[in-house]
Amino acid sequence: MTDEKRKTFSTTIYPSISQNFKVACVKRNQAMNEILEKLMILYTKGEINLEEK
């Protein structure tokens, strides 16, 4: 992406969500951090929006 150095990012999340996400990434042969970065980029660009219920 850039020459920028990566930093550790941590947050709390429900274990079931984390496990389901991990399984989905493994099934698709994709790294969890890569997917999270792409989602963050799309969200900051306004290309995806999430509505609270």
mmCIF entry with sequence, helices, sheets and N, C-alpha, C, O atoms, coordinates in Angstrom:
data_MODEL
# 
_entry.id   MODEL 
# 
_entity.id                         1 
_entity.type                       polymer 
_entity.pdbx_number_of_molecules   1 
# 
_entity_poly.entity_id                      1 
_entity_poly.type                           'polypeptide(L)' 
_entity_poly.nstd_linkage                   no 
_entity_poly.nstd_monomer                   no 
_entity_poly.pdbx_seq_one_letter_code       MTDEKRKTFSTTIYPSISQNFKVACVKRNQAMNEILEKLMILYTKGEINLEEK 
_entity_poly.pdbx_seq_one_letter_code_can   MTDEKRKTFSTTIYPSISQNFKVACVKRNQAMNEILEKLMILYTKGEINLEEK 
_entity_poly.pdbx_strand_id                 A 
# 
loop_
_entity_poly_seq.entity_id 
_entity_poly_seq.num 
_entity_poly_seq.mon_id 
_entity_poly_seq.hetero 
1 1  MET n 
1 2  THR n 
1 3  ASP n 
1 4  GLU n 
1 5  LYS n 
1 6  ARG n 
1 7  LYS n 
1 8  THR n 
1 9  PHE n 
1 10 SER n 
1 11 THR n 
1 12 THR n 
1 13 ILE n 
1 14 TYR n 
1 15 PRO n 
1 16 SER n 
1 17 ILE n 
1 18 SER n 
1 19 GLN n 
1 20 ASN n 
1 21 PHE n 
1 22 LYS n 
1 23 VAL n 
1 24 ALA n 
1 25 CYS n 
1 26 VAL n 
1 27 LYS n 
1 28 ARG n 
1 29 ASN n 
1 30 GLN n 
1 31 ALA n 
1 32 MET n 
1 33 ASN n 
1 34 GLU n 
1 35 ILE n 
1 36 LEU n 
1 37 GLU n 
1 38 LYS n 
1 39 LEU n 
1 40 MET n 
1 41 ILE n 
1 42 LEU n 
1 43 TYR n 
1 44 THR n 
1 45 LYS n 
1 46 GLY n 
1 47 GLU n 
1 48 ILE n 
1 49 ASN n 
1 50 LEU n 
1 51 GLU n 
1 52 GLU n 
1 53 LYS n 
# 
_struct_asym.id          A 
_struct_asym.entity_id   1 
# 
loop_
_struct_conf.conf_type_id 
_struct_conf.id 
_struct_conf.pdbx_PDB_helix_id 
_struct_conf.beg_label_comp_id 
_struct_conf.beg_label_asym_id 
_struct_conf.beg_label_seq_id 
_struct_conf.pdbx_beg_PDB_ins_code 
_struct_conf.end_label_comp_id 
_struct_conf.end_label_asym_id 
_struct_conf.end_label_seq_id 
_struct_conf.pdbx_end_PDB_ins_code 
_struct_conf.beg_auth_comp_id 
_struct_conf.beg_auth_asym_id 
_struct_conf.beg_auth_seq_id 
_struct_conf.end_auth_comp_id 
_struct_conf.end_auth_asym_id 
_struct_conf.end_auth_seq_id 
_struct_conf.pdbx_PDB_helix_class 
_struct_conf.details 
_struct_conf.pdbx_PDB_helix_length 
HELX_P HELX_P1 AA1 PRO A 15 ? LYS A 27 ? PRO A 15 LYS A 27 1 ? 13 
HELX_P HELX_P2 AA2 MET A 32 ? THR A 44 ? MET A 32 THR A 44 1 ? 13 
# 
_struct_conf_type.id          HELX_P 
_struct_conf_type.criteria    ? 
_struct_conf_type.reference   ? 
# 
loop_
_atom_site.group_PDB 
_atom_site.id 
_atom_site.type_symbol 
_atom_site.label_atom_id 
_atom_site.label_alt_id 
_atom_site.label_comp_id 
_atom_site.label_asym_id 
_atom_site.label_entity_id 
_atom_site.label_seq_id 
_atom_site.pdbx_PDB_ins_code 
_atom_site.Cartn_x 
_atom_site.Cartn_y 
_atom_site.Cartn_z 
_atom_site.occupancy 
_atom_site.B_iso_or_equiv 
_atom_site.pdbx_formal_charge 
_atom_site.auth_seq_id 
_atom_site.auth_comp_id 
_atom_site.auth_asym_id 
_atom_site.auth_atom_id 
_atom_site.pdbx_PDB_model_num 
ATOM 1   N N  . MET A 1 1  ? 0.824   -1.192  0.000  1.00 0.00 ? 1  MET A N  1 
ATOM 2   C CA . MET A 1 1  ? 0.000   0.000   0.000  1.00 0.00 ? 1  MET A CA 1 
ATOM 3   C C  . MET A 1 1  ? 0.869   1.257   0.000  1.00 0.00 ? 1  MET A C  1 
ATOM 4   O O  . MET A 1 1  ? 0.835   2.039   -0.951 1.00 0.00 ? 1  MET A O  1 
ATOM 5   N N  . THR A 1 2  ? 1.646   1.451   1.066  1.00 0.00 ? 2  THR A N  1 
ATOM 6   C CA . THR A 1 2  ? 2.569   2.581   1.136  1.00 0.00 ? 2  THR A CA 1 
ATOM 7   C C  . THR A 1 2  ? 3.836   2.131   1.835  1.00 0.00 ? 2  THR A C  1 
ATOM 8   O O  . THR A 1 2  ? 3.965   0.977   2.243  1.00 0.00 ? 2  THR A O  1 
ATOM 9   N N  . ASP A 1 3  ? 4.773   3.066   1.965  1.00 0.00 ? 3  ASP A N  1 
ATOM 10  C CA . ASP A 1 3  ? 5.989   2.781   2.718  1.00 0.00 ? 3  ASP A CA 1 
ATOM 11  C C  . ASP A 1 3  ? 5.771   2.990   4.208  1.00 0.00 ? 3  ASP A C  1 
ATOM 12  O O  . ASP A 1 3  ? 6.695   2.845   5.008  1.00 0.00 ? 3  ASP A O  1 
ATOM 13  N N  . GLU A 1 4  ? 4.558   3.328   4.566  1.00 0.00 ? 4  GLU A N  1 
ATOM 14  C CA . GLU A 1 4  ? 4.207   3.583   5.955  1.00 0.00 ? 4  GLU A CA 1 
ATOM 15  C C  . GLU A 1 4  ? 4.349   2.303   6.785  1.00 0.00 ? 4  GLU A C  1 
ATOM 16  O O  . GLU A 1 4  ? 3.969   1.217   6.347  1.00 0.00 ? 4  GLU A O  1 
ATOM 17  N N  . LYS A 1 5  ? 4.902   2.454   7.984  1.00 0.00 ? 5  LYS A N  1 
ATOM 18  C CA . LYS A 1 5  ? 5.075   1.299   8.866  1.00 0.00 ? 5  LYS A CA 1 
ATOM 19  C C  . LYS A 1 5  ? 3.737   0.938   9.510  1.00 0.00 ? 5  LYS A C  1 
ATOM 20  O O  . LYS A 1 5  ? 2.982   1.817   9.925  1.00 0.00 ? 5  LYS A O  1 
ATOM 21  N N  . ARG A 1 6  ? 3.458   -0.339  9.586  1.00 0.00 ? 6  ARG A N  1 
ATOM 22  C CA . ARG A 1 6  ? 2.217   -0.807  10.211 1.00 0.00 ? 6  ARG A CA 1 
ATOM 23  C C  . ARG A 1 6  ? 2.283   -0.633  11.718 1.00 0.00 ? 6  ARG A C  1 
ATOM 24  O O  . ARG A 1 6  ? 3.360   -0.668  12.312 1.00 0.00 ? 6  ARG A O  1 
ATOM 25  N N  . LYS A 1 7  ? 1.112   -0.445  12.333 1.00 0.00 ? 7  LYS A N  1 
ATOM 26  C CA . LYS A 1 7  ? 1.039   -0.360  13.784 1.00 0.00 ? 7  LYS A CA 1 
ATOM 27  C C  . LYS A 1 7  ? 0.004   -1.342  14.286 1.00 0.00 ? 7  LYS A C  1 
ATOM 28  O O  . LYS A 1 7  ? -0.910  -1.728  13.558 1.00 0.00 ? 7  LYS A O  1 
ATOM 29  N N  . THR A 1 8  ? 0.155   -1.737  15.520 1.00 0.00 ? 8  THR A N  1 
ATOM 30  C CA . THR A 1 8  ? -0.787  -2.660  16.139 1.00 0.00 ? 8  THR A CA 1 
ATOM 31  C C  . THR A 1 8  ? -2.092  -1.935  16.414 1.00 0.00 ? 8  THR A C  1 
ATOM 32  O O  . THR A 1 8  ? -2.098  -0.792  16.873 1.00 0.00 ? 8  THR A O  1 
ATOM 33  N N  . PHE A 1 9  ? -3.195  -2.609  16.130 1.00 0.00 ? 9  PHE A N  1 
ATOM 34  C CA . PHE A 1 9  ? -4.531  -2.073  16.351 1.00 0.00 ? 9  PHE A CA 1 
ATOM 35  C C  . PHE A 1 9  ? -5.306  -3.121  17.131 1.00 0.00 ? 9  PHE A C  1 
ATOM 36  O O  . PHE A 1 9  ? -5.420  -4.268  16.698 1.00 0.00 ? 9  PHE A O  1 
ATOM 37  N N  . SER A 1 10 ? -5.836  -2.727  18.276 1.00 0.00 ? 10 SER A N  1 
ATOM 38  C CA . SER A 1 10 ? -6.607  -3.702  19.047 1.00 0.00 ? 10 SER A CA 1 
ATOM 39  C C  . SER A 1 10 ? -7.887  -3.065  19.557 1.00 0.00 ? 10 SER A C  1 
ATOM 40  O O  . SER A 1 10 ? -7.952  -1.859  19.799 1.00 0.00 ? 10 SER A O  1 
ATOM 41  N N  . THR A 1 11 ? -8.894  -3.896  19.713 1.00 0.00 ? 11 THR A N  1 
ATOM 42  C CA . THR A 1 11 ? -10.188 -3.452  20.193 1.00 0.00 ? 11 THR A CA 1 
ATOM 43  C C  . THR A 1 11 ? -10.909 -4.652  20.801 1.00 0.00 ? 11 THR A C  1 
ATOM 44  O O  . THR A 1 11 ? -10.469 -5.792  20.651 1.00 0.00 ? 11 THR A O  1 
ATOM 45  N N  . THR A 1 12 ? -11.998 -4.389  21.474 1.00 0.00 ? 12 THR A N  1 
ATOM 46  C CA . THR A 1 12 ? -12.788 -5.495  22.011 1.00 0.00 ? 12 THR A CA 1 
ATOM 47  C C  . THR A 1 12 ? -13.867 -5.875  21.008 1.00 0.00 ? 12 THR A C  1 
ATOM 48  O O  . THR A 1 12 ? -14.432 -5.025  20.320 1.00 0.00 ? 12 THR A O  1 
ATOM 49  N N  . ILE A 1 13 ? -14.135 -7.159  20.944 1.00 0.00 ? 13 ILE A N  1 
ATOM 50  C CA . ILE A 1 13 ? -15.145 -7.672  20.016 1.00 0.00 ? 13 ILE A CA 1 
ATOM 51  C C  . ILE A 1 13 ? -15.679 -8.977  20.598 1.00 0.00 ? 13 ILE A C  1 
ATOM 52  O O  . ILE A 1 13 ? -14.965 -9.691  21.302 1.00 0.00 ? 13 ILE A O  1 
ATOM 53  N N  . TYR A 1 14 ? -16.923 -9.278  20.303 1.00 0.00 ? 14 TYR A N  1 
ATOM 54  C CA . TYR A 1 14 ? -17.498 -10.531 20.785 1.00 0.00 ? 14 TYR A CA 1 
ATOM 55  C C  . TYR A 1 14 ? -16.735 -11.707 20.188 1.00 0.00 ? 14 TYR A C  1 
ATOM 56  O O  . TYR A 1 14 ? -16.437 -11.708 18.994 1.00 0.00 ? 14 TYR A O  1 
ATOM 57  N N  . PRO A 1 15 ? -16.414 -12.709 21.009 1.00 0.00 ? 15 PRO A N  1 
ATOM 58  C CA . PRO A 1 15 ? -15.647 -13.866 20.523 1.00 0.00 ? 15 PRO A CA 1 
ATOM 59  C C  . PRO A 1 15 ? -16.301 -14.579 19.339 1.00 0.00 ? 15 PRO A C  1 
ATOM 60  O O  . PRO A 1 15 ? -15.599 -15.047 18.442 1.00 0.00 ? 15 PRO A O  1 
ATOM 61  N N  . SER A 1 16 ? -17.613 -14.668 19.323 1.00 0.00 ? 16 SER A N  1 
ATOM 62  C CA . SER A 1 16 ? -18.284 -15.368 18.217 1.00 0.00 ? 16 SER A CA 1 
ATOM 63  C C  . SER A 1 16 ? -18.096 -14.623 16.894 1.00 0.00 ? 16 SER A C  1 
ATOM 64  O O  . SER A 1 16 ? -17.927 -15.250 15.848 1.00 0.00 ? 16 SER A O  1 
ATOM 65  N N  . ILE A 1 17 ? -18.125 -13.296 16.938 1.00 0.00 ? 17 ILE A N  1 
ATOM 66  C CA . ILE A 1 17 ? -17.908 -12.504 15.721 1.00 0.00 ? 17 ILE A CA 1 
ATOM 67  C C  . ILE A 1 17 ? -16.476 -12.699 15.236 1.00 0.00 ? 17 ILE A C  1 
ATOM 68  O O  . ILE A 1 17 ? -16.232 -12.902 14.047 1.00 0.00 ? 17 ILE A O  1 
ATOM 69  N N  . SER A 1 18 ? -15.538 -12.635 16.169 1.00 0.00 ? 18 SER A N  1 
ATOM 70  C CA . SER A 1 18 ? -14.129 -12.818 15.829 1.00 0.00 ? 18 SER A CA 1 
ATOM 71  C C  . SER A 1 18 ? -13.882 -14.192 15.212 1.00 0.00 ? 18 SER A C  1 
ATOM 72  O O  . SER A 1 18 ? -13.183 -14.303 14.204 1.00 0.00 ? 18 SER A O  1 
ATOM 73  N N  . GLN A 1 19 ? -14.440 -15.219 15.801 1.00 0.00 ? 19 GLN A N  1 
ATOM 74  C CA . GLN A 1 19 ? -14.246 -16.580 15.303 1.00 0.00 ? 19 GLN A CA 1 
ATOM 75  C C  . GLN A 1 19 ? -14.876 -16.761 13.928 1.00 0.00 ? 19 GLN A C  1 
ATOM 76  O O  . GLN A 1 19 ? -14.262 -17.355 13.042 1.00 0.00 ? 19 GLN A O  1 
ATOM 77  N N  . ASN A 1 20 ? -16.087 -16.259 13.740 1.00 0.00 ? 20 ASN A N  1 
ATOM 78  C CA . ASN A 1 20 ? -16.756 -16.370 12.439 1.00 0.00 ? 20 ASN A CA 1 
ATOM 79  C C  . ASN A 1 20 ? -15.976 -15.632 11.354 1.00 0.00 ? 20 ASN A C  1 
ATOM 80  O O  . ASN A 1 20 ? -15.869 -16.114 10.226 1.00 0.00 ? 20 ASN A O  1 
ATOM 81  N N  . PHE A 1 21 ? -15.434 -14.466 11.693 1.00 0.00 ? 21 PHE A N  1 
ATOM 82  C CA . PHE A 1 21 ? -14.634 -13.692 10.741 1.00 0.00 ? 21 PHE A CA 1 
ATOM 83  C C  . PHE A 1 21 ? -13.359 -14.449 10.381 1.00 0.00 ? 21 PHE A C  1 
ATOM 84  O O  . PHE A 1 21 ? -12.978 -14.519 9.212  1.00 0.00 ? 21 PHE A O  1 
ATOM 85  N N  . LYS A 1 22 ? -12.710 -15.010 11.383 1.00 0.00 ? 22 LYS A N  1 
ATOM 86  C CA . LYS A 1 22 ? -11.488 -15.783 11.151 1.00 0.00 ? 22 LYS A CA 1 
ATOM 87  C C  . LYS A 1 22 ? -11.757 -16.969 10.234 1.00 0.00 ? 22 LYS A C  1 
ATOM 88  O O  . LYS A 1 22 ? -10.994 -17.218 9.301  1.00 0.00 ? 22 LYS A O  1 
ATOM 89  N N  . VAL A 1 23 ? -12.824 -17.696 10.491 1.00 0.00 ? 23 VAL A N  1 
ATOM 90  C CA . VAL A 1 23 ? -13.189 -18.852 9.669  1.00 0.00 ? 23 VAL A CA 1 
ATOM 91  C C  . VAL A 1 23 ? -13.470 -18.415 8.230  1.00 0.00 ? 23 VAL A C  1 
ATOM 92  O O  . VAL A 1 23 ? -13.016 -19.057 7.283  1.00 0.00 ? 23 VAL A O  1 
ATOM 93  N N  . ALA A 1 24 ? -14.220 -17.321 8.069  1.00 0.00 ? 24 ALA A N  1 
ATOM 94  C CA . ALA A 1 24 ? -14.536 -16.826 6.722  1.00 0.00 ? 24 ALA A CA 1 
ATOM 95  C C  . ALA A 1 24 ? -13.265 -16.448 5.967  1.00 0.00 ? 24 ALA A C  1 
ATOM 96  O O  . ALA A 1 24 ? -13.148 -16.732 4.775  1.00 0.00 ? 24 ALA A O  1 
ATOM 97  N N  . CYS A 1 25 ? -12.321 -15.816 6.641  1.00 0.00 ? 25 CYS A N  1 
ATOM 98  C CA . CYS A 1 25 ? -11.063 -15.434 5.998  1.00 0.00 ? 25 CYS A CA 1 
ATOM 99  C C  . CYS A 1 25 ? -10.246 -16.660 5.609  1.00 0.00 ? 25 CYS A C  1 
ATOM 100 O O  . CYS A 1 25 ? -9.672  -16.703 4.521  1.00 0.00 ? 25 CYS A O  1 
ATOM 101 N N  . VAL A 1 26 ? -10.191 -17.646 6.483  1.00 0.00 ? 26 VAL A N  1 
ATOM 102 C CA . VAL A 1 26 ? -9.451  -18.879 6.179  1.00 0.00 ? 26 VAL A CA 1 
ATOM 103 C C  . VAL A 1 26 ? -10.072 -19.582 4.975  1.00 0.00 ? 26 VAL A C  1 
ATOM 104 O O  . VAL A 1 26 ? -9.356  -20.035 4.083  1.00 0.00 ? 26 VAL A O  1 
ATOM 105 N N  . LYS A 1 27 ? -11.402 -19.673 4.949  1.00 0.00 ? 27 LYS A N  1 
ATOM 106 C CA . LYS A 1 27 ? -12.089 -20.328 3.825  1.00 0.00 ? 27 LYS A CA 1 
ATOM 107 C C  . LYS A 1 27 ? -11.796 -19.632 2.505  1.00 0.00 ? 27 LYS A C  1 
ATOM 108 O O  . LYS A 1 27 ? -11.733 -20.280 1.461  1.00 0.00 ? 27 LYS A O  1 
ATOM 109 N N  . ARG A 1 28 ? -11.615 -18.311 2.547  1.00 0.00 ? 28 ARG A N  1 
ATOM 110 C CA . ARG A 1 28 ? -11.356 -17.531 1.333  1.00 0.00 ? 28 ARG A CA 1 
ATOM 111 C C  . ARG A 1 28 ? -9.860  -17.315 1.092  1.00 0.00 ? 28 ARG A C  1 
ATOM 112 O O  . ARG A 1 28 ? -9.462  -16.640 0.142  1.00 0.00 ? 28 ARG A O  1 
ATOM 113 N N  . ASN A 1 29 ? -9.036  -17.902 1.975  1.00 0.00 ? 29 ASN A N  1 
ATOM 114 C CA . ASN A 1 29 ? -7.582  -17.770 1.867  1.00 0.00 ? 29 ASN A CA 1 
ATOM 115 C C  . ASN A 1 29 ? -7.148  -16.304 1.856  1.00 0.00 ? 29 ASN A C  1 
ATOM 116 O O  . ASN A 1 29 ? -6.314  -15.901 1.046  1.00 0.00 ? 29 ASN A O  1 
ATOM 117 N N  . GLN A 1 30 ? -7.726  -15.514 2.764  1.00 0.00 ? 30 GLN A N  1 
ATOM 118 C CA . GLN A 1 30 ? -7.407  -14.097 2.872  1.00 0.00 ? 30 GLN A CA 1 
ATOM 119 C C  . GLN A 1 30 ? -6.982  -13.773 4.302  1.00 0.00 ? 30 GLN A C  1 
ATOM 120 O O  . GLN A 1 30 ? -7.495  -14.357 5.256  1.00 0.00 ? 30 GLN A O  1 
ATOM 121 N N  . ALA A 1 31 ? -6.051  -12.848 4.442  1.00 0.00 ? 31 ALA A N  1 
ATOM 122 C CA . ALA A 1 31 ? -5.576  -12.440 5.758  1.00 0.00 ? 31 ALA A CA 1 
ATOM 123 C C  . ALA A 1 31 ? -6.598  -11.513 6.416  1.00 0.00 ? 31 ALA A C  1 
ATOM 124 O O  . ALA A 1 31 ? -7.123  -10.596 5.785  1.00 0.00 ? 31 ALA A O  1 
ATOM 125 N N  . MET A 1 32 ? -6.865  -11.767 7.682  1.00 0.00 ? 32 MET A N  1 
ATOM 126 C CA . MET A 1 32 ? -7.843  -10.959 8.411  1.00 0.00 ? 32 MET A CA 1 
ATOM 127 C C  . MET A 1 32 ? -7.456  -9.481  8.405  1.00 0.00 ? 32 MET A C  1 
ATOM 128 O O  . MET A 1 32 ? -8.313  -8.624  8.188  1.00 0.00 ? 32 MET A O  1 
ATOM 129 N N  . ASN A 1 33 ? -6.183  -9.170  8.640  1.00 0.00 ? 33 ASN A N  1 
ATOM 130 C CA . ASN A 1 33 ? -5.788  -7.765  8.690  1.00 0.00 ? 33 ASN A CA 1 
ATOM 131 C C  . ASN A 1 33 ? -5.954  -7.072  7.340  1.00 0.00 ? 33 ASN A C  1 
ATOM 132 O O  . ASN A 1 33 ? -6.276  -5.885  7.291  1.00 0.00 ? 33 ASN A O  1 
ATOM 133 N N  . GLU A 1 34 ? -5.739  -7.796  6.255  1.00 0.00 ? 34 GLU A N  1 
ATOM 134 C CA . GLU A 1 34 ? -5.924  -7.207  4.923  1.00 0.00 ? 34 GLU A CA 1 
ATOM 135 C C  . GLU A 1 34 ? -7.393  -6.853  4.681  1.00 0.00 ? 34 GLU A C  1 
ATOM 136 O O  . GLU A 1 34 ? -7.699  -5.792  4.136  1.00 0.00 ? 34 GLU A O  1 
ATOM 137 N N  . ILE A 1 35 ? -8.288  -7.735  5.084  1.00 0.00 ? 35 ILE A N  1 
ATOM 138 C CA . ILE A 1 35 ? -9.717  -7.476  4.919  1.00 0.00 ? 35 ILE A CA 1 
ATOM 139 C C  . ILE A 1 35 ? -10.142 -6.301  5.781  1.00 0.00 ? 35 ILE A C  1 
ATOM 140 O O  . ILE A 1 35 ? -10.881 -5.431  5.322  1.00 0.00 ? 35 ILE A O  1 
ATOM 141 N N  . LEU A 1 36 ? -9.683  -6.266  7.028  1.00 0.00 ? 36 LEU A N  1 
ATOM 142 C CA . LEU A 1 36 ? -10.032 -5.158  7.919  1.00 0.00 ? 36 LEU A CA 1 
ATOM 143 C C  . LEU A 1 36 ? -9.512  -3.829  7.378  1.00 0.00 ? 36 LEU A C  1 
ATOM 144 O O  . LEU A 1 36 ? -10.217 -2.822  7.443  1.00 0.00 ? 36 LEU A O  1 
ATOM 145 N N  . GLU A 1 37 ? -8.299  -3.810  6.850  1.00 0.00 ? 37 GLU A N  1 
ATOM 146 C CA . GLU A 1 37 ? -7.754  -2.584  6.266  1.00 0.00 ? 37 GLU A CA 1 
ATOM 147 C C  . GLU A 1 37 ? -8.597  -2.121  5.085  1.00 0.00 ? 37 GLU A C  1 
ATOM 148 O O  . GLU A 1 37 ? -8.899  -0.933  4.964  1.00 0.00 ? 37 GLU A O  1 
ATOM 149 N N  . LYS A 1 38 ? -8.974  -3.043  4.222  1.00 0.00 ? 38 LYS A N  1 
ATOM 150 C CA . LYS A 1 38 ? -9.791  -2.677  3.060  1.00 0.00 ? 38 LYS A CA 1 
ATOM 151 C C  . LYS A 1 38 ? -11.148 -2.132  3.488  1.00 0.00 ? 38 LYS A C  1 
ATOM 152 O O  . LYS A 1 38 ? -11.636 -1.159  2.915  1.00 0.00 ? 38 LYS A O  1 
ATOM 153 N N  . LEU A 1 39 ? -11.758 -2.757  4.495  1.00 0.00 ? 39 LEU A N  1 
ATOM 154 C CA . LEU A 1 39 ? -13.036 -2.261  5.005  1.00 0.00 ? 39 LEU A CA 1 
ATOM 155 C C  . LEU A 1 39 ? -12.888 -0.859  5.592  1.00 0.00 ? 39 LEU A C  1 
ATOM 156 O O  . LEU A 1 39 ? -13.748 -0.003  5.384  1.00 0.00 ? 39 LEU A O  1 
ATOM 157 N N  . MET A 1 40 ? -11.804 -0.626  6.321  1.00 0.00 ? 40 MET A N  1 
ATOM 158 C CA . MET A 1 40 ? -11.560 0.696   6.903  1.00 0.00 ? 40 MET A CA 1 
ATOM 159 C C  . MET A 1 40 ? -11.381 1.756   5.820  1.00 0.00 ? 40 MET A C  1 
ATOM 160 O O  . MET A 1 40 ? -11.901 2.866   5.939  1.00 0.00 ? 40 MET A O  1 
ATOM 161 N N  . ILE A 1 41 ? -10.654 1.417   4.780  1.00 0.00 ? 41 ILE A N  1 
ATOM 162 C CA . ILE A 1 41 ? -10.435 2.351   3.671  1.00 0.00 ? 41 ILE A CA 1 
ATOM 163 C C  . ILE A 1 41 ? -11.754 2.677   2.983  1.00 0.00 ? 41 ILE A C  1 
ATOM 164 O O  . ILE A 1 41 ? -12.054 3.846   2.739  1.00 0.00 ? 41 ILE A O  1 
ATOM 165 N N  . LEU A 1 42 ? -12.540 1.658   2.671  1.00 0.00 ? 42 LEU A N  1 
ATOM 166 C CA . LEU A 1 42 ? -13.831 1.886   2.022  1.00 0.00 ? 42 LEU A CA 1 
ATOM 167 C C  . LEU A 1 42 ? -14.753 2.732   2.892  1.00 0.00 ? 42 LEU A C  1 
ATOM 168 O O  . LEU A 1 42 ? -15.471 3.593   2.382  1.00 0.00 ? 42 LEU A O  1 
ATOM 169 N N  . TYR A 1 43 ? -14.738 2.495   4.186  1.00 0.00 ? 43 TYR A N  1 
ATOM 170 C CA . TYR A 1 43 ? -15.586 3.246   5.110  1.00 0.00 ? 43 TYR A CA 1 
ATOM 171 C C  . TYR A 1 43 ? -15.150 4.710   5.184  1.00 0.00 ? 43 TYR A C  1 
ATOM 172 O O  . TYR A 1 43 ? -15.993 5.607   5.154  1.00 0.00 ? 43 TYR A O  1 
ATOM 173 N N  . THR A 1 44 ? -13.850 4.957   5.279  1.00 0.00 ? 44 THR A N  1 
ATOM 174 C CA . THR A 1 44 ? -13.376 6.339   5.369  1.00 0.00 ? 44 THR A CA 1 
ATOM 175 C C  . THR A 1 44 ? -13.597 7.107   4.070  1.00 0.00 ? 44 THR A C  1 
ATOM 176 O O  . THR A 1 44 ? -13.752 8.328   4.096  1.00 0.00 ? 44 THR A O  1 
ATOM 177 N N  . LYS A 1 45 ? -13.615 6.413   2.940  1.00 0.00 ? 45 LYS A N  1 
ATOM 178 C CA . LYS A 1 45 ? -13.902 7.049   1.652  1.00 0.00 ? 45 LYS A CA 1 
ATOM 179 C C  . LYS A 1 45 ? -15.395 7.276   1.441  1.00 0.00 ? 45 LYS A C  1 
ATOM 180 O O  . LYS A 1 45 ? -15.796 7.939   0.484  1.00 0.00 ? 45 LYS A O  1 
ATOM 181 N N  . GLY A 1 46 ? -16.211 6.732   2.326  1.00 0.00 ? 46 GLY A N  1 
ATOM 182 C CA . GLY A 1 46 ? -17.657 6.858   2.182  1.00 0.00 ? 46 GLY A CA 1 
ATOM 183 C C  . GLY A 1 46 ? -18.247 5.898   1.171  1.00 0.00 ? 46 GLY A C  1 
ATOM 184 O O  . GLY A 1 46 ? -19.388 6.069   0.743  1.00 0.00 ? 46 GLY A O  1 
ATOM 185 N N  . GLU A 1 47 ? -17.479 4.885   0.781  1.00 0.00 ? 47 GLU A N  1 
ATOM 186 C CA . GLU A 1 47 ? -17.949 3.923   -0.215 1.00 0.00 ? 47 GLU A CA 1 
ATOM 187 C C  . GLU A 1 47 ? -18.824 2.837   0.387  1.00 0.00 ? 47 GLU A C  1 
ATOM 188 O O  . GLU A 1 47 ? -19.558 2.160   -0.333 1.00 0.00 ? 47 GLU A O  1 
ATOM 189 N N  . ILE A 1 48 ? -18.753 2.664   1.698  1.00 0.00 ? 48 ILE A N  1 
ATOM 190 C CA . ILE A 1 48 ? -19.691 1.790   2.401  1.00 0.00 ? 48 ILE A CA 1 
ATOM 191 C C  . ILE A 1 48 ? -20.220 2.552   3.605  1.00 0.00 ? 48 ILE A C  1 
ATOM 192 O O  . ILE A 1 48 ? -19.489 3.306   4.248  1.00 0.00 ? 48 ILE A O  1 
ATOM 193 N N  . ASN A 1 49 ? -21.475 2.353   3.898  1.00 0.00 ? 49 ASN A N  1 
ATOM 194 C CA . ASN A 1 49 ? -22.107 2.998   5.041  1.00 0.00 ? 49 ASN A CA 1 
ATOM 195 C C  . ASN A 1 49 ? -22.786 1.937   5.888  1.00 0.00 ? 49 ASN A C  1 
ATOM 196 O O  . ASN A 1 49 ? -23.352 0.975   5.369  1.00 0.00 ? 49 ASN A O  1 
ATOM 197 N N  . LEU A 1 50 ? -22.720 2.123   7.181  1.00 0.00 ? 50 LEU A N  1 
ATOM 198 C CA . LEU A 1 50 ? -23.354 1.196   8.104  1.00 0.00 ? 50 LEU A CA 1 
ATOM 199 C C  . LEU A 1 50 ? -24.384 1.954   8.913  1.00 0.00 ? 50 LEU A C  1 
ATOM 200 O O  . LEU A 1 50 ? -24.103 3.021   9.457  1.00 0.00 ? 50 LEU A O  1 
ATOM 201 N N  . GLU A 1 51 ? -25.570 1.396   8.985  1.00 0.00 ? 51 GLU A N  1 
ATOM 202 C CA . GLU A 1 51 ? -26.634 2.017   9.767  1.00 0.00 ? 51 GLU A CA 1 
ATOM 203 C C  . GLU A 1 51 ? -26.801 1.259   11.065 1.00 0.00 ? 51 GLU A C  1 
ATOM 204 O O  . GLU A 1 51 ? -26.810 0.028   11.080 1.00 0.00 ? 51 GLU A O  1 
ATOM 205 N N  . GLU A 1 52 ? -26.934 1.997   12.158 1.00 0.00 ? 52 GLU A N  1 
ATOM 206 C CA . GLU A 1 52 ? -27.205 1.350   13.438 1.00 0.00 ? 52 GLU A CA 1 
ATOM 207 C C  . GLU A 1 52 ? -28.671 1.010   13.509 1.00 0.00 ? 52 GLU A C  1 
ATOM 208 O O  . GLU A 1 52 ? -29.523 1.772   13.053 1.00 0.00 ? 52 GLU A O  1 
ATOM 209 N N  . LYS A 1 53 ? -28.959 -0.144  14.086 1.00 0.00 ? 53 LYS A N  1 
ATOM 210 C CA . LYS A 1 53 ? -30.354 -0.568  14.222 1.00 0.00 ? 53 LYS A CA 1 
ATOM 211 C C  . LYS A 1 53 ? -30.834 -0.310  15.618 1.00 0.00 ? 53 LYS A C  1 
ATOM 212 O O  . LYS A 1 53 ? -31.987 -0.599  15.937 1.00 0.00 ? 53 LYS A O  1 
# 
